[in-house]
Amino acid sequence: MSKVGTGLLHEALVSVVMDRWKTGGVVALYVEFMPSRHELSLAIDKWAASEPGIFWKQYLVLA
């Protein structure tokens, strides 16, 4: 992970991941919902709020 290109990743996220990688590892979770599944998004938010190890959340919205 010494080179970073441009794309969907946020620069600050890449920096935090690199720092945390040094102390034990990182897991990335990508979830894509159908537009009519807002309740699933709320369930993921509730779960994420209860997990102390989560250090970044980012929502990507198609324009």
Secondary structure by P-SEA (a helix, b strand, c coil): ccccccccccaaaaaaaaaaaaacbbbbbbbbbcccaaaaaaaaaaaaaacccccbbbbbbcc
